[in-house]
Amino acid sequence: MHALLISLLLALPVRDEARLSRVEVVIDARTWDDVSASTWLPQGFGPGYLAGPGEVRLCDRLSCVVMLKADSNAGRLPGTVRFGVKPIEGSSLADRLAADSNFAAMVEITDPPVPDLSAPSDSLPLMYFLSEAEFSLPVERIAGLETLFRSAGARVIREGQGLVVEFSSQRLRIMPAWSEPGVNRLSYALRRELPGNPTFRFGAMSRLRFGPSRTATWSF
């Protein structure tokens, strides 16, 4: 009986789900200096860490957070945010992006190379996956993003003038930017606790705080 039940479960099709696969954020000069010079981030993300002259890429099991150096000549201004989404099969996101090129800078169909770090082992990097992210964006962008996230197959809930976008293991909060736009908070699930629950400082305001338990919050 058990063997029959297992065989039936294995025969069920795997549900295709949308996934937040990439977040790009342009950070201010002081924060960039500290992020790019950090000696802990390469340890915390292990093979998921990649740094270049203009970006630091922090990849975990589900997604990559890419922090970019501000460059006004290249149009990269502090607070600029771009999302990458792996949509469900057959979604209408590609058609919507093709119909309006203005959206291409907001949401792209992308599946960045994420290292295979899912095997449970104490030797794997501490940072497990990005569980929740919160951003403040210009209010005129939010309606377009709602349409695009819905068309990618994500569950979108309106929250005042903002949005809550739910994926299978991740949540994205988008709020109207009444002052400066940009990233507000990144929340991570950890593979294990970091002894002492330290806080790492980046620039004037950004803080990566560990705890309680196997969680970490990076505020900006």
C-alpha positions as CSV (number, residue, x, y, z in Angstrom):
1,M,0.0,0.0,0.0
2,H,2.8,2.4,0.9
3,A,4.7,1.6,-2.2
4,L,1.6,2.3,-4.3
5,L,1.1,5.7,-2.5
6,I,4.7,6.6,-3.1
7,S,4.5,5.7,-6.8
8,L,1.4,7.9,-7.2
9,L,3.0,10.8,-5.5
10,L,6.1,10.5,-7.7
11,A,3.9,10.5,-10.7
12,L,2.3,13.8,-9.9
13,P,3.6,16.7,-12.0
14,V,5.8,19.2,-10.2
15,R,4.1,22.5,-9.9
16,D,5.9,25.3,-11.8
17,E,6.3,28.3,-9.6
18,A,7.5,31.9,-10.2
19,R,10.6,32.8,-8.3
20,L,12.4,36.0,-7.4
21,S,15.7,35.2,-9.0
22,R,17.6,38.5,-9.0
23,V,17.5,41.9,-7.3
24,E,19.8,44.7,-8.5
25,V,20.3,47.8,-6.2
26,V,22.5,50.8,-6.7
27,I,23.9,51.9,-3.4
28,D,25.6,55.1,-2.3
29,A,29.3,55.6,-2.4
30,R,30.0,55.2,1.4
31,T,28.0,52.0,1.5
32,W,29.6,50.7,-1.6
33,D,33.1,51.2,-0.2
34,D,32.3,49.2,2.8
35,V,30.4,46.4,1.0
36,S,33.2,46.0,-1.6
37,A,35.9,46.0,1.1
38,S,34.1,43.5,3.4
39,T,36.0,40.5,4.4
40,W,33.0,38.8,6.0
41,L,30.7,38.7,2.9
42,P,32.9,36.4,1.0
43,Q,32.9,34.0,4.0
44,G,29.1,34.3,4.5
45,F,28.2,33.6,0.9
46,G,31.1,31.3,0.0
47,P,31.0,30.3,-3.7
48,G,27.9,32.6,-4.1
49,Y,30.1,35.7,-3.7
50,L,31.5,37.4,-6.8
51,A,33.0,40.9,-6.8
52,G,34.1,43.1,-9.6
53,P,35.1,46.8,-10.0
54,G,31.5,47.9,-10.2
55,E,29.4,45.2,-8.6
56,V,29.2,42.8,-5.7
57,R,27.1,39.7,-6.3
58,L,25.7,37.8,-3.4
59,C,24.0,34.6,-4.5
60,D,22.2,32.1,-2.3
61,R,20.1,29.0,-2.9
62,L,17.2,30.9,-4.6
63,S,18.4,34.2,-5.8
64,C,21.2,36.8,-6.4
65,V,21.3,40.2,-4.8
66,V,23.6,42.4,-6.9
67,M,24.9,45.6,-5.3
68,L,26.1,48.1,-7.9
69,K,28.4,51.1,-7.5
70,A,26.7,54.4,-8.4
71,D,27.8,55.8,-11.7
72,S,25.9,58.8,-13.0
73,N,27.6,58.6,-16.4
74,A,26.2,55.1,-16.8
75,G,22.7,56.1,-15.5
76,R,23.2,54.2,-12.2
77,L,21.8,56.5,-9.5
78,P,21.7,55.5,-5.8
79,G,18.3,54.0,-5.1
80,T,17.8,52.5,-8.5
81,V,16.3,49.0,-8.3
82,R,15.7,46.3,-10.9
83,F,14.1,42.9,-10.3
84,G,14.7,39.6,-12.1
85,V,11.9,37.0,-12.1
86,K,11.8,33.4,-13.2
87,P,8.2,33.2,-14.4
88,I,6.0,30.1,-14.5
89,E,6.0,28.2,-17.8
90,G,3.7,29.9,-20.3
91,S,3.3,33.1,-18.5
92,S,2.5,36.3,-20.3
93,L,5.5,38.3,-18.8
94,A,7.6,38.0,-22.0
95,D,4.8,39.4,-24.1
96,R,4.2,42.3,-21.8
97,L,7.9,43.2,-21.7
98,A,8.1,43.0,-25.5
99,A,5.1,45.3,-25.9
100,D,6.5,48.1,-23.7
101,S,10.3,48.5,-23.7
102,N,10.0,50.9,-20.8
103,F,9.3,47.9,-18.5
104,A,12.6,46.2,-19.4
105,A,14.4,48.2,-16.8
106,M,11.9,47.2,-14.1
107,V,11.5,43.5,-14.5
108,E,13.4,41.0,-16.6
109,I,12.9,37.3,-17.3
110,T,16.2,36.0,-15.9
111,D,17.5,32.9,-14.2
112,P,21.0,33.9,-13.1
113,P,23.6,31.1,-12.4
114,V,23.2,30.3,-8.7
115,P,25.7,27.9,-7.1
116,D,24.2,24.6,-6.0
117,L,24.4,25.2,-2.3
118,S,21.3,23.2,-1.2
119,A,23.0,20.1,0.3
120,P,22.8,20.2,4.1
121,S,26.3,20.5,5.5
122,D,28.2,22.5,8.0
123,S,30.7,23.3,5.3
124,L,28.2,25.2,3.2
125,P,28.0,29.0,3.5
126,L,26.0,30.5,6.3
127,M,23.6,32.5,4.1
128,Y,20.8,30.1,3.0
129,F,18.3,32.1,1.1
130,L,16.7,35.6,0.8
131,S,13.3,35.2,2.5
132,E,11.9,38.7,2.3
133,A,12.9,42.0,0.8
134,E,11.4,45.5,1.1
135,F,11.8,48.4,-1.2
136,S,10.5,51.9,-1.6
137,L,9.9,52.8,-5.2
138,P,8.4,55.8,-7.0
139,V,4.6,55.5,-6.9
140,E,4.3,55.7,-10.6
141,R,6.2,52.5,-11.0
142,I,4.1,50.4,-8.7
143,A,1.1,49.8,-11.0
144,G,3.3,48.6,-13.8
145,L,5.2,46.3,-11.5
146,E,1.9,44.8,-10.2
147,T,0.9,43.9,-13.7
148,L,4.3,42.4,-14.5
149,F,4.5,40.3,-11.3
150,R,1.0,39.0,-11.8
151,S,1.8,38.1,-15.4
152,A,4.8,36.2,-14.2
153,G,2.6,34.0,-12.1
154,A,3.4,35.4,-8.6
155,R,0.6,36.1,-6.0
156,V,0.2,39.8,-5.6
157,I,-1.7,41.5,-2.8
158,R,-2.3,45.2,-2.7
159,E,-1.4,46.8,0.6
160,G,-2.4,50.5,0.6
161,Q,-0.6,52.0,-2.3
162,G,2.0,49.3,-2.1
163,L,2.3,45.6,-2.9
164,V,3.1,42.4,-1.3
165,V,4.4,39.9,-3.9
166,E,4.5,36.3,-2.6
167,F,6.6,33.5,-4.1
168,S,6.8,29.9,-2.7
169,S,9.6,30.7,-0.2
170,Q,10.0,34.4,-0.6
171,R,8.1,37.6,-0.1
172,L,8.7,41.0,-1.7
173,R,7.2,44.2,-0.2
174,I,7.0,47.3,-2.4
175,M,6.1,50.6,-0.7
176,P,5.7,54.1,-2.2
177,A,8.8,56.2,-1.9
178,W,7.7,59.5,-0.3
179,S,11.3,60.5,0.1
180,E,14.3,58.6,-1.3
181,P,13.7,55.4,-3.3
182,G,15.8,52.2,-2.9
183,V,16.1,49.1,-0.8
184,N,14.9,49.2,2.8
185,R,15.6,45.7,4.1
186,L,16.8,42.3,3.1
187,S,15.9,39.3,5.4
188,Y,17.8,36.1,5.2
189,A,17.3,32.5,6.4
190,L,20.5,31.0,7.7
191,R,21.8,27.5,7.7
192,R,22.9,27.8,11.3
193,E,23.2,30.5,13.9
194,L,26.2,32.8,14.0
195,P,27.7,32.8,17.5
196,G,27.3,36.1,19.3
197,N,24.7,37.5,16.8
198,P,27.1,40.2,15.5
199,T,26.2,43.3,13.6
200,F,28.2,44.4,10.5
201,R,28.2,48.1,9.5
202,F,28.2,49.3,5.9
203,G,28.4,53.1,5.3
204,A,26.5,55.6,7.4
205,M,23.2,53.7,7.8
206,S,23.3,50.1,6.5
207,R,23.5,47.3,9.2
208,L,23.5,43.6,8.8
209,R,22.2,42.1,12.1
210,F,22.2,38.4,13.0
211,G,19.5,36.8,15.1
212,P,17.3,35.8,16.6
213,S,18.0,32.1,15.8
214,R,18.8,31.4,12.2
215,T,17.8,34.7,10.7
216,A,19.6,37.9,9.6
217,T,18.3,41.3,8.7
218,W,20.2,43.8,6.5
219,S,18.7,47.3,6.8
220,F,19.6,50.2,4.6
